[in-house]
Amino acid sequence: MTIFASGRYGYAAALWAVAYGLLGAAWALGAPGYPWGADDPDPDGALSILAGTAPPFGWWIAAFSALVAATALALTRRDDAHPANDPGPNDPPPLLPGPPHHPGTSPRGGERPAKGVWGRVPVLLAWPIAVLLVLVVPDSRLMMGVAYTPLLLVAPLFGWGLGGATFADAWPWPVLNQLVCVLGGLLLAAAARDHGRGRGNWFTPARGRIAVYVAVAVPLVYCATRWAWALGIPLGVSTEFLAAGEDGLWLAGAYLATFGALGGVLTLGLVQRWGEVFPRWIPGLRGRRVPPLLAVVPAGFVSIIVTVAGLTYIRWTVAGRFALEEWGAWLPECFWPVWGAALATAAVCYHRRRRASPHPTAEVSPRSAGRAR
């Protein structure tokens, strides 16, 4: 076993786990700030899966954090059978020629020994833990905070009161804590990815294109219902339901729908030339390459928050909180996990394509290519 250079994510995840474990122990000992239960502004305890817990649950948080730390540290070590410089399927060719590398052997020579079961345990533990932290612990308020932040920023410029809502309402500590949990899960996922790098390539350009089209289409049903309500059309709901939200509520829904539709348009950039090279109508940037992370980071984050919100709606649906005749108020949201999965897939495929080729590779027509120059 050897420590490999890209283990920095594992060390960062371990540091996060130690800090969060200490925080859990502090809550269990009576420190203020426990983010669930009675101190969580969740009126009926329906949003978070941890709504029914109390500060003594902090001991379980500390124990869970210890497991995360141990897993993360295990991911910083790799079998010599899988050295860090073993080229992956998407890695560019070496700059200097060297001896050919044959599958099943190590670049340093010799047969590659089979990796034992125990060597896979950290990865097998890391991915479920990461999913728990990123997709299960958070709830739909994470998406609401992100969606309403731009509105809160521009509201003072136009004199909008927004009912007295402030950033403290959009981002209370329990919601900020969800961001902290997402950070820990992403660090652990990155460590697991680096530990198992070079073991296959499912994220192909063809699958990326399909994922983009799915990510654009799925939210349109939600957008259609919210735009219809803002226009006074009871699409998927009763007239009584529509009348109950006439005090600007449906305008807020139309804002969120427009936000989602614009995100869909930007998603197309993951397979279009203008997603790799800034188009000519952008002053100062025209013709320059788009930094891959400028597209990958927002797409990845949005994929997380829409998936989390969709899982919240699915949980509510299973609990029988919605009426079938009011399907427009809940059914479109139940498909958001599909949206999130497709967007995440498209972002990964885009990132791998950009990493493998320094030049634009998106398939577009000559006419659209000319417009991007």
C-alpha positions as CSV (number, residue, x, y, z in Angstrom):
1,M,0.0,0.0,0.0
2,T,1.3,3.5,-0.9
3,I,0.0,7.0,-0.4
4,F,-0.8,8.6,-3.7
5,A,-0.7,12.3,-4.6
6,S,-4.4,12.8,-5.3
7,G,-5.3,11.7,-1.8
8,R,-5.8,15.3,-0.9
9,Y,-9.6,14.8,-1.1
10,G,-9.4,12.0,1.3
11,Y,-7.5,14.1,3.8
12,A,-10.0,17.0,3.3
13,A,-12.9,14.6,3.9
14,A,-11.3,13.2,7.0
15,L,-10.7,16.8,8.4
16,W,-14.4,17.6,7.7
17,A,-15.5,14.4,9.5
18,V,-13.4,15.2,12.6
19,A,-14.8,18.8,12.7
20,Y,-18.4,17.6,12.3
21,G,-17.9,14.8,14.8
22,L,-16.7,17.3,17.4
23,L,-19.8,19.4,16.6
24,G,-22.1,16.5,17.0
25,A,-20.5,15.7,20.4
26,A,-20.9,19.3,21.4
27,W,-24.6,19.3,20.6
28,A,-25.0,16.1,22.6
29,L,-23.4,17.8,25.6
30,G,-25.8,20.7,25.4
31,A,-24.1,23.2,23.0
32,P,-26.6,25.4,21.1
33,G,-27.2,25.1,17.4
34,Y,-28.5,21.6,16.9
35,P,-29.9,21.9,13.4
36,W,-32.9,19.5,13.6
37,G,-35.8,18.9,15.9
38,A,-37.3,21.7,17.9
39,D,-34.8,24.3,16.8
40,D,-35.4,23.7,13.1
41,P,-38.0,26.1,11.5
42,D,-39.8,23.1,9.9
43,P,-43.4,23.7,11.3
44,D,-44.8,20.1,11.0
45,G,-41.5,18.2,10.8
46,A,-42.2,17.1,7.3
47,L,-39.1,18.4,5.4
48,S,-36.1,16.7,7.0
49,I,-35.8,13.0,7.7
50,L,-34.0,14.0,11.0
51,A,-36.9,16.2,12.1
52,G,-37.8,13.9,15.0
53,T,-34.3,13.8,16.5
54,A,-33.1,15.7,19.6
55,P,-29.6,17.0,20.6
56,P,-28.6,13.6,22.2
57,F,-28.6,12.3,18.6
58,G,-25.3,14.2,18.4
59,W,-23.5,11.1,19.7
60,W,-24.7,9.2,16.7
61,I,-23.5,12.0,14.5
62,A,-20.1,11.8,16.2
63,A,-19.9,8.0,15.6
64,F,-21.0,8.4,12.0
65,S,-18.3,11.0,11.5
66,A,-15.7,8.7,12.9
67,L,-16.7,6.1,10.3
68,V,-16.5,8.8,7.6
69,A,-13.0,9.8,8.8
70,A,-11.7,6.2,8.8
71,T,-13.2,5.6,5.3
72,A,-11.7,8.8,4.0
73,L,-8.2,8.0,5.4
74,A,-8.4,4.5,3.9
75,L,-9.1,6.1,0.5
76,T,-5.8,8.0,0.7
77,R,-3.9,4.7,0.3
78,R,-3.9,2.7,-2.9
79,D,-2.7,-0.8,-3.7
80,D,0.5,-0.9,-5.7
81,A,-1.5,-2.9,-8.2
82,H,-3.2,0.3,-9.1
83,P,-0.6,3.0,-9.1
84,A,-1.6,6.6,-9.4
85,N,0.2,7.1,-12.7
86,D,-1.7,4.2,-14.3
87,P,-3.3,5.9,-17.4
88,G,-7.1,6.0,-17.4
89,P,-9.3,5.6,-20.5
90,N,-9.7,9.3,-20.9
91,D,-6.2,10.4,-20.2
92,P,-4.3,12.1,-23.0
93,P,-1.3,10.4,-24.6
94,P,2.0,10.9,-22.9
95,L,4.1,13.9,-24.1
96,L,7.3,11.7,-24.3
97,P,7.4,8.3,-25.8
98,G,8.0,5.3,-23.6
99,P,7.5,1.5,-23.5
100,P,4.0,0.3,-24.4
101,H,1.6,-0.3,-21.6
102,H,-0.3,-3.6,-21.9
103,P,-3.6,-4.2,-20.0
104,G,-3.2,-6.4,-17.0
105,T,0.4,-5.2,-16.2
106,S,1.8,-2.3,-14.2
107,P,3.6,0.5,-16.1
108,R,6.6,-0.3,-13.8
109,G,6.7,-3.8,-15.1
110,G,5.4,-7.2,-13.9
111,E,2.0,-8.7,-13.8
112,R,-0.7,-6.7,-12.0
113,P,-1.9,-8.7,-9.0
114,A,-5.6,-8.9,-8.4
115,K,-7.0,-6.5,-6.0
116,G,-8.4,-8.1,-2.8
117,V,-11.8,-7.7,-1.4
118,W,-10.5,-5.7,1.5
119,G,-9.0,-3.2,-0.9
120,R,-12.4,-2.4,-2.2
121,V,-14.1,-1.9,1.2
122,P,-13.3,1.8,1.5
123,V,-14.9,2.6,-1.9
124,L,-17.9,0.4,-1.2
125,L,-18.4,2.3,2.1
126,A,-17.6,5.8,0.7
127,W,-20.3,5.9,-2.1
128,P,-23.3,5.1,0.1
129,I,-22.1,7.5,2.8
130,A,-21.6,10.2,0.2
131,V,-25.1,9.7,-1.2
132,L,-26.5,9.9,2.3
133,L,-24.8,13.2,3.0
134,V,-25.4,14.8,-0.4
135,L,-28.9,13.6,-1.3
136,V,-30.7,12.2,1.8
137,V,-29.8,14.5,4.7
138,P,-30.7,17.8,2.9
139,D,-34.2,18.7,1.9
140,S,-36.1,20.9,-0.5
141,R,-35.2,24.1,1.4
142,L,-31.7,23.9,-0.1
143,M,-33.2,24.5,-3.6
144,M,-35.5,27.2,-2.3
145,G,-32.6,29.1,-0.8
146,V,-30.6,28.9,-4.0
147,A,-33.6,29.9,-6.2
148,Y,-34.6,32.9,-4.1
149,T,-31.1,34.3,-3.5
150,P,-31.0,36.2,-6.8
151,L,-34.5,37.5,-6.1
152,L,-33.4,38.8,-2.7
153,L,-30.4,40.5,-4.3
154,V,-32.4,42.5,-6.9
155,A,-35.5,43.1,-4.8
156,P,-34.1,46.3,-3.2
157,L,-33.3,47.8,-6.6
158,F,-37.0,47.6,-7.7
159,G,-38.5,48.3,-4.3
160,W,-40.0,44.9,-3.9
161,G,-40.8,44.1,-0.3
162,L,-41.2,40.3,-0.7
163,G,-43.3,40.2,2.4
164,G,-40.3,41.2,4.5
165,A,-38.3,38.1,3.6
166,T,-34.6,38.3,4.1
167,F,-31.5,36.2,3.5
168,A,-31.9,34.9,7.1
169,D,-35.2,33.5,6.1
170,A,-33.8,31.8,3.0
171,W,-30.7,30.6,4.7
172,P,-31.3,29.8,8.4
173,W,-28.7,27.7,10.2
174,P,-30.5,24.4,9.6
175,V,-30.3,25.0,5.8
176,L,-26.7,26.2,6.0
177,N,-25.9,23.0,7.9
178,Q,-27.3,21.1,4.9
179,L,-24.7,22.8,2.7
180,V,-22.0,21.7,5.2
181,C,-23.2,18.1,4.9
182,V,-23.2,18.3,1.1
183,L,-19.6,19.5,1.2
184,G,-18.6,16.6,3.3
185,G,-20.3,14.1,1.0
186,L,-18.7,15.7,-2.1
187,L,-15.2,15.5,-0.6
188,L,-15.7,11.8,0.2
189,A,-17.1,11.1,-3.3
190,A,-14.1,12.9,-4.9
191,A,-11.8,10.7,-2.8
192,A,-13.6,7.5,-3.8
193,R,-13.5,8.6,-7.4
194,D,-9.7,9.2,-7.3
195,H,-9.2,5.9,-5.5
196,G,-11.0,4.0,-8.3
197,R,-9.9,6.1,-11.3
198,G,-9.2,4.2,-14.5
199,R,-11.7,1.4,-14.1
200,G,-14.0,2.0,-17.0
201,N,-15.7,4.8,-18.8
202,W,-19.5,4.8,-18.8
203,F,-19.7,8.6,-19.3
204,T,-19.4,8.7,-23.1
205,P,-20.2,11.7,-25.4
206,A,-23.2,9.8,-26.8
207,R,-24.7,9.3,-23.3
208,G,-23.9,12.9,-22.5
209,R,-26.0,14.1,-25.4
210,I,-29.0,12.0,-24.3
211,A,-28.6,13.2,-20.8
212,V,-28.7,16.8,-21.9
213,Y,-31.9,16.3,-23.8
214,V,-33.5,14.6,-20.8
215,A,-32.3,17.3,-18.4
216,V,-33.8,20.0,-20.7
217,A,-37.2,18.2,-21.2
218,V,-38.0,17.0,-17.6
219,P,-38.4,20.4,-15.9
220,L,-40.7,21.8,-18.7
221,V,-43.8,20.1,-17.2
222,Y,-43.2,21.9,-13.9
223,C,-42.6,25.2,-15.9
224,A,-45.8,24.7,-17.8
225,T,-47.9,24.3,-14.6
226,R,-46.4,27.4,-12.9
227,W,-46.7,29.6,-15.9
228,A,-50.3,28.5,-16.4
229,W,-51.1,29.3,-12.7
230,A,-49.6,32.8,-13.1
231,L,-51.9,33.4,-16.0
232,G,-54.9,32.2,-14.0
233,I,-55.2,28.8,-15.8
234,P,-55.8,25.9,-13.3
235,L,-53.6,23.4,-15.0
236,G,-53.5,20.2,-12.9
237,V,-55.2,21.9,-9.9
238,S,-58.7,22.9,-9.0
239,T,-60.0,26.5,-9.2
240,E,-60.2,26.6,-5.4
241,F,-56.5,25.7,-5.2
242,L,-55.6,28.4,-7.7
243,A,-57.7,31.0,-5.9
244,A,-55.9,30.3,-2.6
245,G,-52.6,31.5,-4.0
246,E,-53.5,34.7,-5.8
247,D,-51.6,37.0,-3.4
248,G,-48.5,36.9,-5.6
249,L,-47.7,33.2,-4.8
250,W,-48.1,32.1,-8.4
251,L,-45.9,34.9,-9.6
252,A,-43.2,33.5,-7.4
253,G,-43.9,30.1,-8.8
254,A,-43.6,31.5,-12.4
255,Y,-40.2,33.1,-11.4
256,L,-39.0,29.7,-10.2
257,A,-40.3,28.1,-13.5
258,T,-38.5,30.7,-15.6
259,F,-35.3,30.1,-13.5
260,G,-35.6,26.4,-14.4
261,A,-36.2,27.0,-18.1
262,L,-33.2,29.3,-18.3
263,G,-31.2,26.6,-16.7
264,G,-32.4,24.2,-19.3
265,V,-31.2,26.5,-22.1
266,L,-27.8,26.7,-20.4
267,T,-27.7,22.9,-20.1
268,L,-27.7,22.8,-23.9
269,G,-24.2,24.3,-23.8
270,L,-22.9,21.0,-22.5
271,V,-23.2,19.6,-26.1
272,Q,-23.0,22.8,-28.1
273,R,-20.0,24.8,-29.4
274,W,-20.9,27.9,-27.4
275,G,-20.5,25.7,-24.3
276,E,-16.8,25.3,-25.2
277,V,-16.0,28.6,-26.9
278,F,-17.5,31.9,-25.8
279,P,-19.7,33.2,-28.7
280,R,-18.9,36.5,-30.5
281,W,-21.6,38.6,-28.9
282,I,-19.9,38.4,-25.4
283,P,-17.5,41.4,-25.2
284,G,-14.1,40.6,-24.0
285,L,-14.5,36.9,-24.1
286,R,-15.5,36.2,-27.7
287,G,-13.6,33.3,-29.2
288,R,-12.0,32.2,-25.9
289,R,-12.3,28.8,-24.5
290,V,-14.9,28.3,-21.8
291,P,-13.2,27.1,-18.6
292,P,-14.7,23.6,-18.0
293,L,-15.4,24.2,-14.4
294,L,-17.5,27.3,-15.3
295,A,-20.1,24.8,-16.6
296,V,-19.4,21.7,-14.5
297,V,-19.6,23.3,-11.0
298,P,-23.0,25.0,-11.5
299,A,-24.5,22.0,-13.3
300,G,-23.3,19.7,-10.6
301,F,-24.6,21.8,-7.8
302,V,-28.0,22.3,-9.5
303,S,-28.2,18.5,-10.1
304,I,-27.8,18.0,-6.3
305,I,-30.4,20.5,-5.2
306,V,-33.1,19.4,-7.7
307,T,-32.6,15.8,-6.8
308,V,-32.9,16.5,-3.1
309,A,-36.1,18.6,-3.7
310,G,-37.5,15.8,-5.8
311,L,-36.8,13.2,-3.2
312,T,-38.6,15.4,-0.6
313,Y,-41.7,15.4,-2.8
314,I,-41.5,11.7,-3.4
315,R,-41.3,11.2,0.4
316,W,-44.4,13.4,0.8
317,T,-46.3,11.6,-1.9
318,V,-45.6,8.2,-0.4
319,A,-46.8,9.6,3.0
320,G,-50.1,10.6,1.3
321,R,-49.8,14.3,1.7
322,F,-51.2,15.1,-1.7
323,A,-54.5,14.7,-3.5
324,L,-54.5,12.9,-6.8
325,E,-56.8,15.6,-8.4
326,E,-54.2,18.3,-7.6
327,W,-51.5,16.5,-9.5
328,G,-50.0,19.7,-10.9
329,A,-48.8,20.7,-7.4
330,W,-46.7,17.6,-6.8
331,L,-46.3,15.2,-9.8
332,P,-43.9,17.3,-11.9
333,E,-41.6,17.6,-8.8
334,C,-41.5,13.8,-8.4
335,F,-39.5,13.6,-11.7
336,W,-36.9,16.0,-10.5
337,P,-34.5,13.2,-9.4
338,V,-34.5,12.1,-13.1
339,W,-33.6,15.7,-14.0
340,G,-30.8,15.8,-11.4
341,A,-29.4,12.4,-12.5
342,A,-29.4,13.5,-16.2
343,L,-27.8,16.8,-15.5
344,A,-25.1,15.2,-13.4
345,T,-24.4,12.7,-16.1
346,A,-24.3,15.5,-18.8
347,A,-21.8,17.5,-16.6
348,V,-19.5,14.5,-16.1
349,C,-19.5,13.6,-19.8
350,Y,-18.8,17.3,-20.7
351,H,-15.9,17.4,-18.2
352,R,-14.4,14.2,-19.5
353,R,-14.7,15.3,-23.1
354,R,-13.1,18.7,-22.4
355,R,-10.3,17.0,-20.4
356,A,-9.5,14.6,-23.1
357,S,-9.5,17.1,-25.9
358,P,-8.0,20.7,-25.7
359,H,-10.1,21.8,-28.8
360,P,-13.8,22.2,-29.2
361,T,-15.5,18.8,-30.0
362,A,-19.2,19.5,-29.7
363,E,-21.2,18.4,-32.8
364,V,-22.9,21.4,-34.3
365,S,-23.9,22.5,-37.8
366,P,-21.5,24.7,-39.8
367,R,-24.0,27.6,-39.5
368,S,-24.1,27.5,-35.7
369,A,-20.4,27.1,-35.6
370,G,-20.0,30.3,-37.7
371,R,-22.2,32.2,-35.3
372,A,-20.0,31.2,-32.3
373,R,-16.8,32.4,-33.9
